[in-house]
Amino acid sequence: MAYQFLLPDIGEGVVEAEILKWFVQAGDAVAEDQPLAEVMTDKATVTIPSPKRGRVTRLLWKQGDVARVHQPLLEMELDGATPEVAPVVPLPRTAGASPTPAVPASDVRAAIAQAVERAGPTGSGRALATPAVRALARELGVDIQRVPPTGPGGRVTKDDVRARAGANGSAGPALPSAPEAVRGDVEVVPVRGLRRRIAEKMALSKRTAAHFTFVEQVDATELVATKERMARSAAGTGVKVTFLPFILKAAVAALRKFPQLNATFDEARGEIHRKRWYDLGFAAATDQGLTVPVIRHVDRRSIADLAREIERLGADSRAGRLRPEDVGNSTFTVTSLGALGGMFATPVINHPEVAILGVHRIRPTPVVRDGLVVVRDVMYVSLTSDHRVVDGSEAAAFTYEVIRHLEDPSLLFLHSV
């Protein structure tokens, strides 16, 4: 019996992934933990390793296809004894076919999708559709759950959505459009991969969460001095200390005092899930777009350890080699543009979290201290929260707790946070 490797559960809320690249082909021998495929979720690009050693017998998806979590990605013959594995999905056969007929890849995918739909792997009853189809349904005001599917394996297609929109009277069936008149040089950039995922994620967050932002000034003079001292001390060990480890630790200090912000919001059940751990995401810019790697157990790590992990995750993000455990299931997110941070911004919440902290550029600024105008290192922080979950007073108090720890960094070490 062939072993089927299933698309793993990559992170909270991830139900499907686009196959960006295969690293193996049918007939290839693979070692345990060898990369099999690179996939794109709505959170990041991740590399899927092989859980076992063996030989690939068949790839079940093409590059560009969208597979759901727990669907088979490929089949393998394993080295050694036959293992206990999930049964192979039965494939369509034609009359008079031999015991192992050649089956088109599209039929394989259809059979997989039908089997998954019958089994109800997610238990949610959600319509099978790609993110692009769901976006079209939202644009046309169509409830995708009510659209009769005609695609392979009961998948809703764009034509299905347009037909339903026409039946509802909200829009007519899409007609082929004439080429746009040329007005000078136009570069057409398809929205796909990470850029498409970012667009969908940001739109979902803005449609669902009731965003509001609180902004306040931070006297970062002591923070700058502390960071520079630690950076000089750590230089000999190869650790690059930035401001981000201090900001993450200050965020944890505030999250401990205000647990309502260390949470996610389950809209379907009407529940707020307060997390009792601190896995913080940080926005990282890549050539493909923004991604959010996650640092696990920030509360248990030292400044130097956080600096090492930030450097590793940033490099892996830019190189497109993040592992599944490096993304998803964050409890709170911090975003910063570093030297390009500007005065302040209003960040978009990382759905389904309930708040995001924006940190901005530090610059020498005249301020009043003890009746005198002096120059201090000043920056702004902006906290965007979901007003359905977080009250304005609580957001302000949380922000001031962050500021207290940034203005007096010794508190970060005193409380061992």
C-alpha positions as CSV (number, residue, x, y, z in Angstrom):
1,M,0.0,0.0,0.0
2,A,1.3,3.4,-0.9
3,Y,1.9,5.9,1.8
4,Q,0.1,9.2,1.4
5,F,1.7,12.3,2.9
6,L,-1.0,14.8,3.9
7,L,-0.7,18.6,3.9
8,P,-0.1,19.3,7.6
9,D,-2.0,21.7,9.8
10,I,0.3,24.7,9.2
11,G,-1.2,27.2,11.7
12,E,-4.3,28.5,13.4
13,G,-7.0,29.4,10.8
14,V,-5.1,28.0,7.8
15,V,-7.4,25.7,5.8
16,E,-5.6,25.6,2.4
17,A,-2.3,26.3,0.8
18,E,-1.1,27.1,-2.7
19,I,1.6,24.8,-4.1
20,L,4.4,27.1,-5.2
21,K,7.2,24.7,-5.9
22,W,8.0,21.0,-5.9
23,F,11.5,20.0,-4.8
24,V,11.0,16.3,-5.8
25,Q,9.5,14.4,-8.7
26,A,8.1,10.9,-9.2
27,G,10.9,8.4,-8.8
28,D,13.1,10.5,-6.5
29,A,14.5,9.0,-3.3
30,V,13.9,11.2,-0.3
31,A,15.4,11.3,3.2
32,E,13.6,12.1,6.4
33,D,13.2,15.9,6.8
34,Q,14.2,16.5,3.2
35,P,12.2,19.4,1.7
36,L,9.3,18.2,-0.5
37,A,7.4,21.3,-1.4
38,E,7.2,25.0,-0.9
39,V,3.6,26.2,-0.1
40,M,2.0,29.5,0.4
41,T,-0.6,30.0,3.1
42,D,-2.4,33.2,4.1
43,K,0.3,33.7,6.7
44,A,3.6,33.0,5.0
45,T,5.6,30.8,2.6
46,V,6.8,27.6,4.3
47,T,8.8,24.6,3.2
48,I,7.2,21.2,3.9
49,P,9.7,18.5,4.9
50,S,9.3,14.7,4.4
51,P,8.2,12.9,7.6
52,K,9.6,9.6,6.4
53,R,12.3,8.0,4.1
54,G,11.3,6.4,0.9
55,R,10.7,7.0,-2.9
56,V,8.2,9.3,-4.4
57,T,5.7,7.5,-6.6
58,R,3.3,10.3,-7.6
59,L,2.7,14.0,-7.1
60,L,-1.0,14.7,-6.6
61,W,-1.0,18.4,-7.4
62,K,0.6,20.8,-9.9
63,Q,2.4,24.0,-9.0
64,G,-0.2,26.7,-8.7
65,D,-2.9,24.3,-7.4
66,V,-4.6,25.0,-4.0
67,A,-4.8,22.1,-1.6
68,R,-6.7,21.9,1.7
69,V,-5.2,21.0,5.0
70,H,-5.2,17.2,5.5
71,Q,-5.5,16.4,1.8
72,P,-2.8,14.1,0.3
73,L,0.1,15.9,-1.4
74,L,2.0,13.0,-2.8
75,E,2.4,9.2,-2.6
76,M,5.5,7.4,-1.5
77,E,6.8,3.9,-1.1
78,L,8.6,3.8,2.2
79,D,11.9,2.1,3.0
80,G,11.5,-1.0,5.2
81,A,8.3,-2.7,6.3
82,T,4.8,-1.5,5.2
83,P,3.6,1.0,7.7
84,E,0.2,1.7,9.1
85,V,-1.0,4.5,6.8
86,A,-4.2,6.1,5.7
87,P,-5.7,4.3,2.7
88,V,-5.0,5.6,-0.8
89,V,-7.9,7.6,-2.2
90,P,-9.7,5.4,-4.8
91,L,-9.2,6.8,-8.3
92,P,-11.7,6.8,-11.2
93,R,-11.5,3.8,-13.5
94,T,-13.0,3.3,-17.0
95,A,-14.6,0.1,-18.3
96,G,-12.0,-2.5,-19.3
97,A,-9.2,-0.6,-17.6
98,S,-6.2,-2.5,-16.4
99,P,-5.7,-2.9,-12.6
100,T,-3.4,0.2,-12.5
101,P,-4.6,2.5,-15.3
102,A,-3.0,5.9,-16.0
103,V,-5.2,8.5,-14.5
104,P,-5.1,12.2,-15.4
105,A,-3.9,14.4,-12.7
106,S,-7.1,16.4,-12.7
107,D,-9.0,13.1,-12.0
108,V,-6.7,12.4,-9.1
109,R,-7.3,15.8,-7.6
110,A,-11.1,15.4,-8.1
111,A,-11.1,12.1,-6.4
112,I,-9.1,13.5,-3.5
113,A,-11.4,16.4,-3.1
114,Q,-14.5,14.2,-3.3
115,A,-13.1,11.9,-0.6
116,V,-12.2,14.8,1.6
117,E,-15.6,16.4,1.2
118,R,-17.3,13.2,2.1
119,A,-15.1,12.7,5.2
120,G,-15.6,16.3,6.2
121,P,-12.0,16.7,7.5
122,T,-12.5,20.1,9.0
123,G,-16.0,19.4,10.4
124,S,-17.0,23.0,9.5
125,G,-19.2,22.4,6.4
126,R,-17.4,25.3,4.7
127,A,-17.7,25.5,0.9
128,L,-14.7,24.3,-1.0
129,A,-13.2,27.3,-2.8
130,T,-9.9,29.0,-3.4
131,P,-9.1,32.4,-1.7
132,A,-9.6,34.1,-5.0
133,V,-13.1,32.6,-5.5
134,R,-14.0,33.7,-1.9
135,A,-12.8,37.2,-2.6
136,L,-15.0,37.4,-5.8
137,A,-18.0,36.2,-3.8
138,R,-17.5,38.9,-1.2
139,E,-17.1,41.5,-4.0
140,L,-20.3,40.5,-5.6
141,G,-22.2,40.1,-2.3
142,V,-22.8,36.4,-2.8
143,D,-23.0,33.9,0.2
144,I,-20.6,31.3,-1.0
145,Q,-22.2,28.7,1.3
146,R,-25.3,28.9,-1.0
147,V,-23.5,28.6,-4.3
148,P,-24.1,25.2,-6.1
149,P,-20.6,23.9,-6.9
150,T,-19.6,22.6,-10.4
151,G,-15.9,22.3,-10.0
152,P,-13.8,19.1,-9.4
153,G,-14.7,17.5,-6.1
154,G,-17.5,19.9,-5.3
155,R,-15.3,23.0,-5.5
156,V,-17.0,26.3,-6.1
157,T,-15.6,28.1,-9.2
158,K,-15.6,31.7,-10.2
159,D,-18.2,30.9,-12.8
160,D,-20.4,29.4,-10.1
161,V,-20.2,32.6,-8.1
162,R,-21.0,34.8,-11.1
163,A,-23.9,32.7,-12.0
164,R,-25.3,32.9,-8.5
165,A,-24.8,36.7,-8.5
166,G,-26.8,37.0,-11.7
167,A,-29.6,34.8,-10.3
168,N,-29.7,37.1,-7.2
169,G,-29.9,40.2,-9.4
170,S,-26.8,41.7,-7.8
171,A,-24.7,41.4,-10.9
172,G,-24.9,39.9,-14.3
173,P,-22.8,37.0,-15.6
174,A,-19.3,38.2,-16.4
175,L,-18.7,38.8,-20.1
176,P,-15.4,38.7,-21.9
177,S,-13.9,42.2,-21.6
178,A,-12.3,44.0,-24.5
179,P,-8.6,44.8,-24.2
180,E,-8.0,48.0,-22.3
181,A,-7.0,50.9,-24.4
182,V,-3.3,51.5,-24.2
183,R,-2.3,54.8,-22.6
184,G,1.4,54.8,-22.5
185,D,3.5,52.1,-21.0
186,V,1.6,49.9,-18.5
187,E,3.2,47.0,-16.5
188,V,0.6,44.4,-15.6
189,V,1.5,42.6,-12.3
190,P,-0.6,39.5,-11.5
191,V,-1.6,39.5,-7.8
192,R,-0.6,36.0,-6.7
193,G,1.4,34.2,-4.1
194,L,2.3,36.1,-1.0
195,R,0.9,39.4,-2.4
196,R,-2.5,37.8,-2.9
197,R,-2.5,36.3,0.5
198,I,-1.6,39.6,2.1
199,A,-4.4,41.3,0.2
200,E,-6.9,38.8,1.4
201,K,-5.7,38.8,5.0
202,M,-5.7,42.6,5.3
203,A,-9.2,42.8,3.7
204,L,-10.5,40.2,6.1
205,S,-9.1,42.0,9.1
206,K,-10.6,45.3,8.0
207,R,-14.0,43.8,7.3
208,T,-14.3,42.0,10.6
209,A,-12.4,43.8,13.3
210,A,-13.6,47.2,14.6
211,H,-10.2,48.9,14.3
212,F,-9.2,51.9,16.5
213,T,-5.7,53.2,17.2
214,F,-4.2,54.9,20.3
215,V,-0.9,56.8,19.8
216,E,1.5,58.1,22.4
217,Q,5.1,59.4,22.7
218,V,8.0,57.5,24.3
219,D,11.1,59.1,25.7
220,A,13.5,56.4,24.4
221,T,16.7,58.0,25.7
222,E,17.5,55.3,28.3
223,L,16.4,52.6,25.8
224,V,18.9,53.8,23.2
225,A,21.7,53.9,25.8
226,T,20.9,50.4,27.1
227,K,20.6,48.9,23.7
228,E,23.9,50.4,22.6
229,R,25.7,49.1,25.7
230,M,24.3,45.6,25.1
231,A,25.1,45.7,21.4
232,R,28.7,46.5,22.2
233,S,28.9,43.6,24.7
234,A,27.3,41.1,22.3
235,A,29.3,42.1,19.3
236,G,32.1,39.7,20.1
237,T,29.6,36.8,20.3
238,G,28.2,37.4,16.8
239,V,24.8,38.5,18.2
240,K,23.3,41.6,16.6
241,V,21.2,43.4,19.3
242,T,18.4,45.7,17.9
243,F,15.5,47.5,19.6
244,L,13.0,44.8,18.8
245,P,14.0,42.4,21.7
246,F,13.3,45.2,24.2
247,I,10.0,46.0,22.6
248,L,8.9,42.4,22.6
249,K,9.8,42.1,26.3
250,A,7.9,45.3,27.1
251,A,4.9,44.0,25.2
252,V,4.9,40.8,27.3
253,A,5.1,42.8,30.5
254,A,2.0,44.7,29.4
255,L,0.2,41.6,28.1
256,R,0.6,39.9,31.5
257,K,-1.1,42.9,33.1
258,F,-3.8,43.1,30.4
259,P,-4.5,39.6,29.2
260,Q,-7.5,40.7,27.2
261,L,-5.0,41.8,24.5
262,N,-3.2,38.5,24.4
263,A,-6.1,36.8,22.7
264,T,-7.9,35.8,19.5
265,F,-11.6,36.4,18.7
266,D,-13.7,33.4,17.5
267,E,-16.5,35.1,15.7
268,A,-18.4,32.0,14.8
269,R,-18.7,30.9,18.5
270,G,-18.8,34.4,19.9
271,E,-15.8,33.6,22.2
272,I,-12.7,35.5,23.2
273,H,-9.8,33.0,23.7
274,R,-7.2,34.5,26.1
275,K,-3.9,32.8,25.7
276,R,-1.7,31.9,28.7
277,W,1.5,31.9,26.7
278,Y,3.3,34.6,24.8
279,D,4.1,33.7,21.1
280,L,4.7,37.1,19.5
281,G,4.7,37.7,15.8
282,F,6.8,40.4,14.1
283,A,6.2,41.8,10.7
284,A,9.2,41.2,8.4
285,A,9.6,42.7,4.9
286,T,10.6,40.5,2.0
287,D,10.9,41.0,-1.7
288,Q,7.6,39.2,-2.1
289,G,5.8,41.2,0.6
290,L,5.2,41.3,4.3
291,T,5.3,38.1,6.3
292,V,4.9,37.5,10.1
293,P,7.3,34.9,11.6
294,V,6.6,34.1,15.2
295,I,8.9,33.9,18.2
296,R,7.7,31.3,20.7
297,H,7.7,31.8,24.5
298,V,9.1,35.4,24.4
299,D,8.6,35.6,28.2
300,R,11.2,32.8,28.7
301,R,13.9,34.2,26.5
302,S,16.8,36.6,27.2
303,I,17.4,39.8,25.2
304,A,20.4,38.0,23.5
305,D,18.4,34.9,22.8
306,L,15.6,37.0,21.3
307,A,18.1,38.9,19.1
308,R,19.5,35.6,17.7
309,E,16.0,34.3,17.0
310,I,14.9,37.6,15.3
311,E,17.9,37.5,13.1
312,R,17.3,33.8,12.1
313,L,13.6,34.3,11.4
314,G,14.3,37.5,9.4
315,A,16.9,35.8,7.2
316,D,14.6,32.8,6.7
317,S,11.7,35.1,5.8
318,R,13.7,36.9,3.1
319,A,15.1,33.6,1.7
320,G,11.6,32.0,1.7
321,R,12.7,29.0,3.9
322,L,10.5,29.5,7.0
323,R,9.4,26.2,8.6
324,P,5.8,25.5,9.5
325,E,6.5,26.0,13.2
326,D,7.9,29.4,12.4
327,V,4.6,30.9,11.4
328,G,1.0,31.0,12.7
329,N,-0.7,30.7,16.1
330,S,0.8,33.9,17.4
331,T,-1.0,35.6,20.3
332,F,0.1,39.2,19.6
333,T,2.0,41.0,16.8
334,V,4.5,43.9,16.7
335,T,5.2,45.8,13.5
336,S,8.0,48.2,12.7
337,L,9.5,49.8,9.6
338,G,12.8,50.6,11.5
339,A,14.5,53.6,10.0
340,L,11.5,54.1,7.7
341,G,9.0,54.0,10.6
342,G,7.8,57.6,10.2
343,M,6.2,59.5,13.0
344,F,3.4,57.0,13.5
345,A,1.0,54.7,11.6
346,T,-2.3,52.8,12.2
347,P,-1.4,49.1,11.7
348,V,-3.9,46.6,10.6
349,I,-4.6,43.8,13.1
350,N,-3.2,40.4,12.4
351,H,-6.5,38.4,12.2
352,P,-7.8,36.7,14.4
353,E,-5.7,38.5,17.0
354,V,-7.3,41.5,18.8
355,A,-4.4,44.0,18.8
356,I,-1.1,45.0,17.1
357,L,1.6,47.3,18.4
358,G,3.4,49.6,15.9
359,V,6.7,51.1,16.9
360,H,8.2,53.9,14.9
361,R,11.4,55.9,14.2
362,I,13.5,57.1,17.1
363,R,14.8,60.7,16.5
364,P,16.3,63.5,18.5
365,T,13.5,65.8,19.6
366,P,13.2,69.0,21.7
367,V,11.1,68.2,24.8
368,V,10.3,69.9,28.1
369,R,11.9,68.4,31.2
370,D,11.7,70.2,34.6
371,G,10.8,73.4,32.9
372,L,13.7,73.3,30.5
373,V,13.8,72.5,26.8
374,V,16.2,69.6,26.2
375,V,16.9,67.2,23.3
376,R,15.9,63.6,23.9
377,D,15.6,60.5,21.8
378,V,11.8,60.2,21.1
379,M,9.6,57.8,19.3
380,Y,5.9,57.1,19.0
381,V,4.1,53.8,19.6
382,S,0.6,53.1,18.2
383,L,-1.7,50.3,19.4
384,T,-4.4,49.2,17.1
385,S,-7.1,47.2,18.8
386,D,-10.4,45.5,18.0
387,H,-13.0,47.6,19.7
388,R,-15.3,44.7,19.9
389,V,-13.0,43.1,22.4
390,V,-10.7,45.9,23.8
391,D,-12.1,49.0,25.5
392,G,-10.4,52.3,24.8
393,S,-9.3,52.8,28.4
394,E,-7.8,49.3,28.4
395,A,-5.9,50.0,25.2
396,A,-4.5,53.2,26.6
397,A,-3.5,51.6,29.9
398,F,-1.8,48.8,28.0
399,T,0.1,51.3,25.9
400,Y,1.3,53.2,28.9
401,E,2.5,50.0,30.5
402,V,4.6,49.3,27.4
403,I,5.9,52.8,27.5
404,R,6.8,52.5,31.2
405,H,9.1,49.5,30.4
406,L,10.7,51.2,27.4
407,E,11.4,54.4,29.2
408,D,13.0,52.5,32.1
409,P,14.5,49.3,30.5
410,S,15.9,48.2,33.9
411,L,12.3,47.0,34.7
412,L,12.6,44.4,31.9
413,F,15.5,42.7,33.9
414,L,14.0,43.5,37.3
415,H,10.8,41.5,36.6
416,S,12.6,38.9,34.4
417,V,10.0,39.3,31.6
